Amino acid sequence: MNSRVNLKNILIALLLSVAGFAYLTYYIFRASVDVVASDYIRIINYYLPDVTDLKYLLSWEGIANIPFAFLMRYINVKFFNYSVFFDKIVGLVGLMIFNFVTVKYALENLQNKYIKIIVSIIITFISFSLMAWEMILNGTGYPHFITIGLIALTFYFVGTSYAPERLRSELVERSATKCPWGAPPLLIIITSLLFAGSYSVAYLATLIIFSVISIIATLRVKHINVGARPVIIIIVSLICLALYYKSSHSGEQLVPVGFQDVTLKDIMEADATFPVRFFLSSFASALIGVETLMFAVTYGTITNTVIFIIGIVYIIIMLWALFVGIRDIISEKHRETETRSGELCEPNGEANCRGELCKPVPYLYMVYGLISFALIFLARYRFVRADYGMSSRYAIQYMFLTIGIILILSKKIDTIISRDKSEPEATHSGEPALLTLIVSALAIFILVFGHIITTTDEMYKTDNRKLVYEFVENVAKSYHDYTDEQLMGTFEYFRSAEHIKNALGTLEDNHLNVFQ
């Protein structure tokens, strides 16, 4: 890839990312006001007013408490009087990184110029959709947004610099990314220990799985040599995972409100369908936002059965993407073993064979997303609510799976459309090309349509959401006049009304946020 094409890809990815950033900035100012609520109560009581106190950072709990957040709190208090808007905008930077990396990857791996633009717009729309409206408006989730950007960056670098020796030069040429082999381990350490917090588990588990598969491929597939790189990733990931585990279990273990002391076995004995309903509901919320679905159920537009059907549709789309991708990998493996002199592609098939075995990014996205679904279930099943995996707080984790699906299916569509006209009307994996094209395009359309429904619905709610935030602001300014129950309901913090009063008192005494 020449530098001119690479610059064009960078500019397109950057332009789309800036457009998404501008859109969500507009949404934040239209749908909210600058007032603390919810998770901010705990954070204020823990870390304010003295944001230079390093006792939480220098203890074993520091990793779980996210060191990056210490720096951001210091900047926010010292220069912005603890503005919630500041936190929200910082979070959007993480979405920009995620979208930039993902769009750039798509542009580098697609051939048809029209498909490149369409897919880039689709990825941007999903990245900046309002599926994650709660995280976007909450403000305290900004470290998680930065984390998903760094996770995408890690996956991108791993897919380029950790490819088999004989294909790495081609991938580097196409991506124009000369990533040193030591960059991914360093990025893993920085991301997991300084930014990721609870997201470290799915992140590191994904990298370990990828590395194990790479080692197996080295042993079983001729001409593939990945050297010691996967072993390094495994070692670094295990060390970081152990450090996070130690950190997360070192401090006071708070029991969430509604958490029940039951085992999964107890729940299964009472209701054997619970895990199925939990996962189907969670997958449904990855296609259409939870509030949109719940609103429709409340007003009788749909039933819970329809939600389960939507979840099944999402699972079918996911399985189709895996089928298409794995069939291509198997087909390429067979073609590779038949080539002479260890060449990657047959002379007349080069345009359609560009090392799918060595493009793990979409699969890394999908694995990360699936692990996130599993971890959310393990963390939330004790609330004994089948809809507890549907929170929009999890939307950015689910988004990895959705975009991984789109990357795989769009590549398949691009391969079919861009193939040599002299080839038979079938894909390399033996599937009818037209059928594969139609099904893949329909699957992408369904995913996009679900996000359109949710984003449109959320945009209609912006005025009402702002009214709620304005009410919270008024209550905060005169919090002494309200009962404990009113305060807990208003600030959506149900652990203790005393915590709310202490937090607001801290802000008032230091002239921060609504009291400046």
C-alpha positions as CSV (number, residue, x, y, z in Angstrom):
1,M,0.0,0.0,0.0
2,N,1.5,3.3,-1.0
3,S,1.6,6.3,1.4
4,R,-1.1,8.2,-0.5
5,V,-3.7,5.4,-0.1
6,N,-2.8,5.1,3.6
7,L,-3.1,8.8,4.1
8,K,-6.5,8.7,2.5
9,N,-7.6,5.9,4.8
10,I,-6.4,7.9,7.8
11,L,-8.2,11.0,6.7
12,I,-11.5,9.1,6.1
13,A,-11.3,7.3,9.5
14,L,-10.4,10.6,11.2
15,L,-13.2,12.6,9.5
16,L,-15.8,10.0,10.4
17,S,-14.6,9.8,14.0
18,V,-14.7,13.6,14.4
19,A,-18.2,13.6,13.0
20,G,-19.3,11.0,15.5
21,F,-17.6,12.9,18.3
22,A,-19.4,16.1,17.3
23,Y,-22.8,14.3,17.2
24,L,-22.5,12.8,20.7
25,T,-21.2,16.1,22.1
26,Y,-24.4,17.7,20.7
27,Y,-26.4,14.9,22.3
28,I,-24.7,15.3,25.7
29,F,-25.5,19.0,25.9
30,R,-29.0,18.5,24.6
31,A,-30.0,15.6,26.9
32,S,-28.2,16.5,30.2
33,V,-26.9,19.2,32.5
34,D,-23.7,19.4,34.5
35,V,-24.8,17.7,37.7
36,V,-23.5,14.7,39.7
37,A,-25.7,11.7,40.3
38,S,-25.7,7.9,40.6
39,D,-22.1,6.5,40.7
40,Y,-20.7,10.0,41.4
41,I,-21.9,9.8,45.0
42,R,-19.5,6.9,45.7
43,I,-16.6,8.5,43.9
44,I,-17.0,11.8,45.7
45,N,-17.1,10.1,49.1
46,Y,-14.0,8.1,48.3
47,Y,-11.8,10.5,46.5
48,L,-12.9,14.1,47.1
49,P,-12.0,16.8,48.1
50,D,-8.3,15.9,48.2
51,V,-7.7,14.5,44.8
52,T,-4.0,14.4,45.4
53,D,-4.3,11.8,48.1
54,L,-2.5,8.7,46.7
55,K,-3.5,6.2,49.3
56,Y,-6.0,4.5,47.0
57,L,-3.6,4.6,44.1
58,L,-0.5,3.2,45.9
59,S,-2.3,0.4,47.6
60,W,-3.1,-3.0,46.1
61,E,-6.6,-1.6,45.3
62,G,-5.0,0.9,42.9
63,I,-5.3,-1.2,39.7
64,A,-9.0,-2.0,40.3
65,N,-9.6,1.7,41.1
66,I,-8.2,2.6,37.6
67,P,-5.1,4.8,38.0
68,F,-6.1,6.8,34.9
69,A,-9.1,8.1,36.7
70,F,-6.9,9.6,39.5
71,L,-5.3,11.9,36.9
72,M,-8.6,12.8,35.3
73,R,-10.2,13.7,38.7
74,Y,-7.2,15.9,39.5
75,I,-7.5,17.8,36.2
76,N,-11.3,18.0,36.6
77,V,-11.3,19.4,40.1
78,K,-8.3,21.8,39.6
79,F,-9.3,23.2,36.2
80,F,-13.1,22.5,35.7
81,N,-14.5,22.6,39.2
82,Y,-15.5,18.9,38.9
83,S,-17.6,19.1,35.8
84,V,-19.5,16.1,34.7
85,F,-19.4,17.4,31.2
86,F,-15.6,17.1,31.3
87,D,-15.8,13.4,32.1
88,K,-18.3,12.8,29.4
89,I,-16.2,14.5,26.7
90,V,-13.1,12.5,27.8
91,G,-15.2,9.4,27.3
92,L,-16.0,10.4,23.7
93,V,-12.3,10.5,23.0
94,G,-12.2,6.8,23.7
95,L,-15.0,6.2,21.2
96,M,-13.1,8.2,18.7
97,I,-10.0,6.0,19.1
98,F,-12.2,2.9,18.8
99,N,-13.9,4.1,15.7
100,F,-10.7,5.4,14.0
101,V,-8.9,2.1,14.5
102,T,-11.8,0.0,13.3
103,V,-12.6,2.1,10.3
104,K,-9.0,2.2,9.3
105,Y,-8.8,-1.6,9.5
106,A,-11.9,-2.0,7.4
107,L,-10.6,0.4,4.7
108,E,-7.3,-1.6,4.5
109,N,-9.0,-4.9,4.1
110,L,-11.8,-4.1,1.6
111,Q,-11.2,-3.7,-2.1
112,N,-14.5,-2.2,-3.6
113,K,-14.5,1.5,-3.0
114,Y,-18.2,1.7,-2.6
115,I,-18.2,-1.1,0.0
116,K,-15.4,0.7,1.8
117,I,-17.4,3.9,2.3
118,I,-20.6,2.1,3.2
119,V,-19.0,-0.1,5.8
120,S,-17.0,2.8,7.2
121,I,-20.2,4.8,7.7
122,I,-22.0,1.7,9.2
123,I,-19.1,1.2,11.7
124,T,-19.2,4.8,12.6
125,F,-22.9,4.9,13.1
126,I,-22.8,1.8,15.4
127,S,-19.8,3.2,17.3
128,F,-21.5,6.4,18.1
129,S,-25.1,5.2,18.3
130,L,-27.2,5.8,21.4
131,M,-27.3,2.1,22.4
132,A,-24.9,3.2,25.2
133,W,-26.8,6.3,26.1
134,E,-26.6,5.6,29.9
135,M,-22.9,5.3,29.8
136,I,-22.6,8.4,27.6
137,L,-24.7,10.6,29.9
138,N,-23.6,9.1,33.2
139,G,-20.0,10.5,33.0
140,T,-18.3,8.1,35.4
141,G,-17.9,5.6,32.6
142,Y,-15.2,7.6,30.7
143,P,-12.3,5.2,31.7
144,H,-14.3,2.4,30.0
145,F,-14.7,4.3,26.8
146,I,-10.9,5.0,26.8
147,T,-10.4,1.4,27.5
148,I,-12.4,0.1,24.5
149,G,-10.3,2.4,22.3
150,L,-7.1,0.9,23.6
151,I,-8.5,-2.6,23.3
152,A,-9.3,-2.0,19.6
153,L,-5.7,-0.6,19.2
154,T,-4.2,-3.6,20.8
155,F,-6.2,-6.0,18.6
156,Y,-5.1,-4.0,15.5
157,F,-1.5,-4.1,16.4
158,V,-1.6,-7.8,17.3
159,G,-3.2,-8.6,14.0
160,T,-0.5,-6.8,12.1
161,S,2.8,-7.4,14.0
162,Y,2.0,-10.9,15.3
163,A,1.1,-12.4,12.0
164,P,3.2,-15.4,10.6
165,E,6.7,-14.3,9.6
166,R,6.2,-14.7,5.8
167,L,3.0,-12.7,5.7
168,R,3.9,-9.9,8.1
169,S,5.5,-7.8,5.5
170,E,2.4,-7.9,3.3
171,L,0.1,-6.9,6.2
172,V,2.5,-4.1,7.2
173,E,2.5,-2.9,3.6
174,R,-1.2,-2.8,3.4
175,S,-1.7,-1.2,6.8
176,A,1.4,1.0,6.6
177,T,1.7,0.3,10.3
178,K,5.3,-0.7,11.2
179,C,4.5,-1.9,14.7
180,P,7.5,-3.1,16.7
181,W,6.9,-6.6,18.1
182,G,7.3,-5.2,21.7
183,A,4.5,-2.7,21.2
184,P,1.5,-5.0,21.9
185,P,2.9,-6.4,25.2
186,L,3.6,-2.8,26.4
187,L,0.1,-1.7,25.3
188,I,-1.4,-4.7,27.1
189,I,0.4,-3.7,30.4
190,I,-0.7,0.0,30.0
191,T,-4.3,-0.8,29.2
192,S,-4.9,-3.5,31.8
193,L,-3.1,-1.9,34.7
194,L,-3.9,1.8,34.1
195,F,-7.2,2.0,32.3
196,A,-9.3,-1.2,32.0
197,G,-10.3,-2.1,35.5
198,S,-13.0,-4.8,35.3
199,Y,-12.7,-4.8,31.5
200,S,-9.3,-6.4,31.9
201,V,-10.7,-9.9,32.4
202,A,-12.4,-10.2,29.0
203,Y,-9.5,-8.2,27.3
204,L,-6.7,-10.4,28.7
205,A,-8.7,-13.7,28.2
206,T,-9.2,-12.8,24.5
207,L,-5.5,-12.3,24.0
208,I,-4.6,-15.5,25.8
209,I,-7.1,-17.4,23.6
210,F,-5.7,-15.8,20.5
211,S,-2.1,-16.6,21.5
212,V,-3.0,-20.3,22.2
213,I,-4.6,-20.7,18.8
214,S,-1.5,-19.0,17.2
215,I,0.7,-21.6,18.9
216,I,-1.5,-24.5,17.8
217,A,-1.4,-23.1,14.2
218,T,2.3,-22.9,14.3
219,L,2.5,-26.6,15.2
220,R,-0.2,-27.9,12.9
221,V,-0.2,-25.7,9.8
222,K,2.7,-25.8,7.3
223,H,4.6,-22.6,6.5
224,I,3.1,-20.7,9.5
225,N,5.6,-19.5,12.0
226,V,4.7,-16.9,14.6
227,G,7.8,-17.3,16.7
228,A,7.8,-16.5,20.5
229,R,5.3,-13.7,20.2
230,P,2.2,-15.6,21.4
231,V,4.1,-16.9,24.4
232,I,5.1,-13.4,25.3
233,I,1.5,-12.3,25.1
234,I,0.3,-15.2,27.3
235,I,3.0,-14.5,30.0
236,V,2.2,-10.7,30.0
237,S,-1.5,-11.3,30.1
238,L,-1.4,-13.8,32.9
239,I,0.8,-11.5,35.0
240,C,-1.6,-8.6,34.4
241,L,-4.6,-10.8,35.1
242,A,-3.1,-12.0,38.4
243,L,-2.4,-8.4,39.4
244,Y,-5.9,-7.3,38.6
245,Y,-7.4,-10.2,40.6
246,K,-5.2,-9.4,43.6
247,S,-6.2,-5.7,43.4
248,S,-9.9,-6.3,43.0
249,H,-10.0,-8.6,46.0
250,S,-7.8,-6.4,48.3
251,G,-10.3,-3.7,49.3
252,E,-13.7,-3.7,50.9
253,Q,-16.1,-5.8,48.9
254,L,-19.3,-3.9,48.6
255,V,-22.5,-5.9,48.1
256,P,-24.6,-4.4,45.4
257,V,-28.2,-3.5,46.2
258,G,-30.5,-6.4,45.2
259,F,-27.7,-9.0,45.3
260,Q,-28.9,-12.3,46.6
261,D,-26.9,-15.0,48.4
262,V,-27.9,-17.8,46.1
263,T,-25.9,-20.1,43.8
264,L,-26.6,-20.8,40.1
265,K,-27.6,-24.3,41.1
266,D,-30.3,-22.9,43.4
267,I,-31.6,-20.6,40.6
268,M,-31.6,-23.5,38.1
269,E,-33.6,-25.7,40.5
270,A,-36.2,-23.0,40.9
271,D,-36.2,-22.0,37.2
272,A,-34.2,-24.1,34.7
273,T,-34.9,-21.6,31.9
274,F,-33.3,-18.6,33.7
275,P,-29.9,-18.8,31.9
276,V,-31.5,-19.1,28.5
277,R,-33.8,-16.2,29.2
278,F,-30.9,-14.1,30.6
279,F,-28.8,-14.7,27.5
280,L,-31.6,-14.2,25.0
281,S,-32.5,-10.9,26.6
282,S,-28.9,-9.8,26.6
283,F,-28.4,-10.7,22.9
284,A,-31.7,-8.9,22.1
285,S,-30.4,-5.7,23.8
286,A,-27.3,-5.9,21.6
287,L,-29.7,-5.5,18.6
288,I,-32.2,-3.0,20.0
289,G,-31.7,-0.9,23.1
290,V,-33.1,-2.1,26.4
291,E,-35.3,1.0,27.1
292,T,-36.8,0.8,23.6
293,L,-37.7,-2.8,24.2
294,M,-39.0,-2.3,27.7
295,F,-41.1,0.7,26.6
296,A,-42.7,-1.5,23.8
297,V,-43.4,-4.2,26.4
298,T,-44.9,-1.8,28.9
299,Y,-47.3,-0.4,26.3
300,G,-48.2,-3.8,24.9
301,T,-46.6,-3.3,21.5
302,I,-44.5,-6.5,22.0
303,T,-44.2,-9.2,24.6
304,N,-41.3,-10.8,26.4
305,T,-41.5,-13.6,23.9
306,V,-40.8,-11.2,21.1
307,I,-37.6,-10.0,23.0
308,F,-36.5,-13.7,23.1
309,I,-37.1,-14.0,19.4
310,I,-35.0,-10.8,18.8
311,G,-32.2,-12.4,20.8
312,I,-32.5,-15.6,18.7
313,V,-32.2,-13.5,15.5
314,Y,-29.0,-11.9,16.8
315,I,-27.6,-15.3,17.7
316,I,-28.5,-16.6,14.2
317,I,-26.7,-13.6,12.6
318,M,-23.6,-14.3,14.8
319,L,-23.6,-18.0,13.9
320,W,-23.9,-17.1,10.2
321,A,-20.9,-14.8,10.5
322,L,-18.9,-17.5,12.2
323,F,-19.9,-20.0,9.6
324,V,-18.9,-17.7,6.7
325,G,-15.6,-16.8,8.4
326,I,-14.5,-20.2,9.5
327,R,-15.5,-21.7,6.1
328,D,-13.2,-19.2,4.4
329,I,-10.4,-19.9,6.8
330,I,-10.7,-23.7,6.2
331,S,-10.9,-23.2,2.5
332,E,-7.8,-21.0,2.5
333,K,-5.9,-23.5,4.6
334,H,-6.7,-26.2,2.0
335,R,-5.7,-23.9,-0.8
336,E,-2.5,-23.0,0.9
337,T,-1.4,-26.6,1.4
338,E,-1.9,-27.2,-2.3
339,T,0.3,-24.2,-3.4
340,R,3.8,-24.8,-4.6
341,S,7.0,-23.5,-3.0
342,G,5.1,-22.2,0.0
343,E,3.4,-19.4,-1.9
344,L,0.5,-17.8,-0.2
345,C,-1.8,-17.7,-3.3
346,E,-2.1,-19.2,-6.7
347,P,-0.9,-16.8,-9.4
348,N,-4.4,-16.0,-10.7
349,G,-6.1,-16.0,-7.4
350,E,-4.1,-13.4,-5.6
351,A,-6.9,-10.8,-5.6
352,N,-9.2,-13.1,-3.7
353,C,-6.7,-14.6,-1.2
354,R,-5.0,-12.2,1.1
355,G,-4.1,-14.2,4.2
356,E,-7.5,-14.6,6.0
357,L,-5.7,-16.9,8.3
358,C,-3.7,-13.9,9.5
359,K,-6.5,-11.3,9.9
360,P,-7.7,-12.0,13.4
361,V,-9.1,-8.6,14.2
362,P,-12.8,-9.4,13.6
363,Y,-12.5,-12.7,15.5
364,L,-10.8,-10.9,18.4
365,Y,-13.7,-8.5,18.5
366,M,-16.2,-11.4,18.5
367,V,-14.3,-13.4,21.2
368,Y,-14.1,-10.3,23.4
369,G,-17.8,-9.6,22.9
370,L,-18.8,-13.2,23.7
371,I,-16.6,-13.3,26.8
372,S,-18.2,-10.1,27.9
373,F,-21.7,-11.7,27.7
374,A,-20.5,-14.6,29.8
375,L,-18.8,-12.4,32.4
376,I,-21.9,-10.2,32.7
377,F,-24.0,-13.3,33.4
378,L,-21.6,-14.5,36.0
379,A,-21.6,-11.1,37.7
380,R,-25.3,-10.5,37.5
381,Y,-27.2,-13.8,37.8
382,R,-27.4,-13.5,41.6
383,F,-29.8,-10.6,41.1
384,V,-32.1,-13.3,39.8
385,R,-33.5,-11.1,37.1
386,A,-33.4,-12.4,33.5
387,D,-33.3,-8.9,32.1
388,Y,-30.3,-7.8,34.2
389,G,-27.9,-8.3,31.2
390,M,-29.9,-5.8,29.1
391,S,-28.5,-2.6,30.7
392,S,-27.3,0.0,28.3
393,R,-24.2,0.1,30.5
394,Y,-23.0,-3.0,28.8
395,A,-23.7,-1.7,25.2
396,I,-20.0,-0.8,24.5
397,Q,-19.0,-4.3,25.4
398,Y,-21.7,-5.9,23.3
399,M,-20.7,-3.5,20.5
400,F,-17.4,-5.5,19.9
401,L,-19.4,-8.6,18.9
402,T,-21.7,-6.6,16.6
403,I,-18.8,-4.9,14.8
404,G,-16.9,-8.1,14.6
405,I,-19.8,-9.7,12.8
406,I,-20.0,-6.7,10.4
407,L,-16.3,-6.9,9.6
408,I,-16.5,-10.6,8.7
409,L,-19.7,-10.3,6.6
410,S,-18.6,-7.1,4.8
411,K,-15.3,-8.8,3.9
412,K,-17.3,-11.7,2.4
413,I,-19.5,-9.4,0.4
414,D,-16.5,-7.5,-0.8
415,T,-14.8,-10.7,-1.8
416,I,-17.8,-11.8,-3.9
417,I,-18.3,-8.5,-5.6
418,S,-14.6,-7.9,-6.3
419,R,-13.8,-11.4,-7.5
420,D,-12.6,-12.1,-11.1
421,K,-15.6,-12.2,-13.5
422,S,-14.1,-15.3,-15.0
423,E,-14.6,-17.3,-11.8
424,P,-17.6,-19.5,-11.4
425,E,-20.7,-18.2,-9.6
426,A,-19.6,-19.5,-6.2
427,T,-17.5,-18.4,-3.3
428,H,-14.1,-20.0,-2.6
429,S,-15.7,-22.0,0.2
430,G,-18.2,-23.6,-2.1
431,E,-21.3,-21.6,-1.2
432,P,-23.5,-20.1,-3.8
433,A,-22.2,-16.5,-4.2
434,L,-25.6,-14.8,-4.7
435,L,-27.2,-16.6,-1.7
436,T,-24.2,-15.8,0.6
437,L,-24.2,-12.1,-0.6
438,I,-28.0,-11.7,0.1
439,V,-27.9,-13.4,3.5
440,S,-24.8,-11.5,4.6
441,A,-26.2,-8.1,3.4
442,L,-29.5,-8.8,5.1
443,A,-27.7,-9.7,8.4
444,I,-25.8,-6.4,8.3
445,F,-29.0,-4.5,7.5
446,I,-30.8,-6.1,10.5
447,L,-28.0,-5.1,12.8
448,V,-27.9,-1.5,11.5
449,F,-31.7,-1.2,11.6
450,G,-31.8,-2.2,15.3
451,H,-29.4,0.6,16.0
452,I,-31.4,3.0,13.9
453,I,-34.6,2.2,15.9
454,T,-32.7,2.7,19.2
455,T,-30.9,5.9,18.3
456,T,-34.1,7.5,16.8
457,D,-36.0,6.5,20.0
458,E,-33.3,8.0,22.2
459,M,-33.2,11.2,20.3
460,Y,-36.9,11.6,20.9
461,K,-36.3,11.3,24.6
462,T,-33.6,14.0,24.8
463,D,-35.9,16.8,26.1
464,N,-37.4,14.6,28.8
465,R,-33.9,13.4,29.9
466,K,-32.8,17.0,30.2
467,L,-35.8,17.8,32.4
468,V,-34.9,14.9,34.7
469,Y,-31.3,16.2,35.0
470,E,-32.6,19.8,35.6
471,F,-34.7,18.4,38.4
472,V,-31.7,16.6,39.9
473,E,-29.8,19.9,39.7
474,N,-32.5,21.7,41.6
475,V,-32.7,19.0,44.3
476,A,-28.9,19.0,44.6
477,K,-28.8,22.8,45.3
478,S,-31.3,22.5,48.1
479,Y,-30.7,18.9,49.2
480,H,-31.3,19.8,52.9
481,D,-35.0,20.2,52.1
482,Y,-35.6,16.7,50.9
483,T,-36.2,13.4,52.7
484,D,-33.9,10.4,52.6
485,E,-36.2,8.5,50.2
486,Q,-36.5,11.5,47.9
487,L,-32.7,11.9,47.7
488,M,-32.1,8.2,47.0
489,G,-34.8,8.2,44.3
490,T,-33.6,11.4,42.7
491,F,-29.9,10.6,42.6
492,E,-30.5,6.9,41.8
493,Y,-28.2,5.9,44.7
494,F,-29.9,3.4,47.1
495,R,-27.1,2.4,49.4
496,S,-27.5,5.2,51.8
497,A,-29.1,8.7,51.9
498,E,-26.3,9.7,54.2
499,H,-23.7,9.0,51.5
500,I,-25.6,11.4,49.2
501,K,-25.7,14.1,51.8
502,N,-22.0,13.7,52.5
503,A,-21.1,13.8,48.8
504,L,-23.2,17.0,48.2
505,G,-21.8,18.5,51.4
506,T,-18.3,17.9,50.1
507,L,-19.1,19.6,46.8
508,E,-20.8,22.5,48.6
509,D,-17.9,23.1,51.0
510,N,-15.4,23.1,48.1
511,H,-17.6,25.1,45.7
512,L,-17.6,22.3,43.1
513,N,-20.0,21.2,40.4
514,V,-23.5,22.8,41.0
515,F,-22.2,24.8,44.0
516,Q,-19.5,26.8,42.2
